[in-house]
Amino acid sequence: MAVSENDGRSARPLPHISDATLRDSAHMAGVEFGVTDAAVISDLLVKSGVELVEVGMISGPSSRDAALIEAVHETVGPERSLTLVVVRHRQQVEKALDEAVRLGVRSVMFSIPTSQAHAELKLGSPSAKYQTAVARAAIELAKDRGLHVTFSGEDGARTPTERLVPYVEAGFAAGADRFRLAETVAYLSPWQMEEQIGHLTAIDGAEIEIHSHNMLGMAVANSLAAYRAGAQWISCTVAGIGERGGNAPLAELLTSLRIVHGDDRFDLSHLTELSRAALKGAGLGEAFQSGPTTEHAFAYELPGQLTHPEAYETLPPEVVGNSRELRVRTRLSAALVNWALADDPGLDIDVDAFTGWLAARQEEEGRPLLDRSTIRKLAVDFPSH
């Protein structure tokens, strides 16, 4: 493998690159890639030299991302792809892994909250011991099925070292192949990131990946800092498309590696075509702007993100003159509709019936983007239907 020799430190292997456009970007509020998008994007990623294409999310049987996953497998092969599996409890993980196996997935990434706030919100307990037990069980179930396993530290950047390091050690002891530190909420400076990653790379035999969000504009800098501290993998997305201000953008990352570290492994000639294809598929126009002032920065389509925004936001939107919004196409739920209508007590409708009608309308009209004001307007007229 190529090594970096011009950064003032001893020569060491250059980082592996994984891309999460067809997972993280695909689950950005209002963004839904189709199977053609998945084929084009995954093909261009591999042609560019990206080693691993992350696609889809599985939480149980009948994954809504099944078609995307199958399209990527058909285009670049399952050995070049990885799929995220949500972790909540053992029975749920077993069903999700069965779905992954059914779809031909060979590599999984377990999304497991590590900060106390996220663990309490998603696992129902802030206990570090319980969190580790859940992770260990999930890893063992996946290894029993012959899968390559990456396990995450969701909100890992805000997880204290004394809580994070034992969790990572336990995950590797259970048989995991790689650990991903997820800077779910942009929080660290590059020097803080280097220190945090250094605690993890000090674990004997640990293979570490960094996954940064760009709300503070430091995702590429933090990714390079993580590599400097010994991380072997960097996760990014095309054009930086992603939730919460976007992710580390692929083009900026690869060009930085070339200039800063003399990394000529990648075919950069595909990057413009790749960015345009992803932006078009995402319905974001010609350019996606990352950071806290865009209309996408505080937009959500998951009920938990709307009802517990403090768990996901570096700063509240009002601080930068922005606002929190709902944006959704087909991933409608009664919980989202309830949030949209929550401050209008005078509106008396059957939310479940309205949600079903609205979902049918979305399919009929080509999945237009819905926001809070649109849902409210349609709700006013709903009784006449």
Sequence and secondary structure as in RCSB ss.txt:
>XXXX:A:sequence
MAVSENDGRSARPLPHISDATLRDSAHMAGVEFGVTDAAVISDLLVKSGVELVEVGMISGPSSRDAALIEAVHET
VGPERSLTLVVVRHRQQVEKALDEAVRLGVRSVMFSIPTSQAHAELKLGSPSAKYQTAVARAAIELAKDRGLHVT
FSGEDGARTPTERLVPYVEAGFAAGADRFRLAETVAYLSPWQMEEQIGHLTAIDGAEIEIHSHNMLGMAVANSLA
AYRAGAQWISCTVAGIGERGGNAPLAELLTSLRIVHGDDRFDLSHLTELSRAALKGAGLGEAFQSGPTTEHAFAY
ELPGQLTHPEAYETLPPEVVGNSRELRVRTRLSAALVNWALADDPGLDIDVDAFTGWLAARQEEEGRPLLDRSTI
RKLAVDFPSH
>XXXX:A:secstr
  EE SSSS  EE  EEEEEEETTGGGSTT    HHHHHHHHHHHHHHT SEEEEEEESSSS TTHHHHHHHHHH
H GGGEEEEEE SSHHHHHHHHHHHHHTT  EEEEE B SHHHHHHHHS   HHHHHHHHHHHHHHHHHTT EEE
EEEBTGGGS HHHHHHHHHHHHHTT SEEEEEESS    HHHHHHHHHHHHTSTT  EEEEEB TTS HHHHHHH
HHHTT  EEEEBGGG  STT B BHHHHHHHHHHHH    S GGGHHHHHHHHHHHHT TT    STTSTTTTEE
 SHHHHH GGGT SS GGGGT   EEEESS   HHHHHHHHTT TT    HHHHHHHHHHHHHHTT   EEHHHH
HHHHHHGGG 
